[in-house]
Amino acid sequence: MTNEQVLMPSDKPPLSRWIPLSIQHVFAMFGATVLVPLLTGLNTSTALFTAGTGTLIYILVTGAKVPAYLGSSFAFIPALVAIGKGYGTAYAMGGAICAGLFYCLIALIIKYAGREWIKTALPPVVIGSVIIVIGLGLAPTAINEAFYLNNNYSLVAVAIAGFTLVISIVATMFFRGFLNTISILFGLVTGYIFTLIMGAIFKGFDIIDFSAVTKASWIGLPFLQTDPETGAKFWMMPKFNIVAVVTFIIISISTICEHLGDTLTTSTVVGTDFTKDPGLHRTLCGDGLATAWAALWGGPPNTTYGENIGVMAITKVYSVWVIGGAAVIAILLSFCPKFGALISTIPTPVLGGICILLYGLIAASGLRNLVENHVDYSKRRNLTISSVILVIGIGGGLLQFKVGQNFTFTLAGVALATVVGIVLNLVLPHRDEPDRPE
């Protein structure tokens, strides 16, 4: 790809390119965004609506400088389920609002305390290692989608995922011009069509179910909930109690670490330090306000999405206009349950084939960060920090303890690896001697 084809955050593509580029990001975020409400009993259309509007809020708060798409956060699933069952969903929404406002409080502290501490706490050896963890930590999800159907190993899934992956790689490597920038969308559509054709020929490939599309209505208000007993529509008024508030604020400590990791990853992919301009305080505030806004309407808390970072890494299109376009499309989809149901029929093996490439590129961005910053691994200090971060993050390390009687707080994966990496960087002495020869 030539440099002329790279779109930086402020670049606005022509409409003929803008729409398909934005649709590509919608495909990337859709599966995860609707999965969280499915797992927690929330409304999927509401999740689409709050993800789209939350992304626009984020763009506004960051001055349209950071290309980041916000979708449903998996980190809050345990809290949503526990508080929802123990006290009611309305109290879970109240807790999520407070978590979002807690983000803003931390953002305010960062603003006045400055950002120099970031360089001390997060040198390249920590940043690069954490980015690798973010990418490789998602690898099991991609493999599960690509190799399994209904939790059973499936050659059908492997065939679909393999075909999708090969087409995506070919499109990424050999397509030129505009076709190269929509290589992920091309892979998704081709994989979907391949599954339909094979399903018409071979019984094992008939895994696309259109029943949800048939049942879905054409028009609906995404911010209204449906009473399961009466079918009546209502707006869920958030409620507050101390248990829900404390629970969600504790969870938000780990998600703030995840936000930092995602922001650093985006900075690496784009080649711009977003912790400096517009500043970590503004990105965190945007994330927090988007989360509070989502909960106000009955949607799950938001977070920046690695899937969309992966799309940018492949296409070299970092335009905030494209991300904003994806947000508008998501909002429009939220008002059309039938079309949203159609997109949700994308087979998981197709998504798995795409994600093998996307998640790998995120990890590769971490390696690039280490190389470009000349991290010296002849020093035992750097080796130690990277080794511990990688094993804890990829291996699934967790810190767990009870909060009250109804909830267990967990700091795991990327969040725990980031915290441990920061601590090691602060306490380990700086020494210039190389490792002893073997």
Buried (B, 14 or more C-beta within 10 A) or exposed (E): BEEEBBBBBEEBBEEEBBBBBBBBBBBBBBBBBBBBBEBBEBBBBBBBBBBBBBBBBBBEBBBBBBBBBBBBBBBBBBBBBBBBEBBBBBBBBBBBBBBBBBBBEBBEEBBEEEBEEBEEBBBBBBBBBBBBBBBBBBBEBBBBBBBBBEEEEBEBBBBBBBBBBBBBBBBBEEBEEBEBBBBBBBBBBBBBEBBBEBBEEEEEBBBBEEEBBEEBEEEBEBBBBEEEEEEEEEEBEBBEBEBBBBBBBBBBBBBBBBBBBBBBBBBBBBEBBBBEEBBBBBBBBBBBBBBBBBBBBBBBBBBBBBBBBBBBBBBBBBBBBBBBBBBBBBBBBBBBBBBBBBBBBBBBBBBBBBBBBBBBBBBBBBBBBBEEBEBEEEBBBBBBBBEBBBBBBBEEBEBEEEBEEEBEBBBBBBBBBBBBBBEBBEEEEEEEEEEEEE
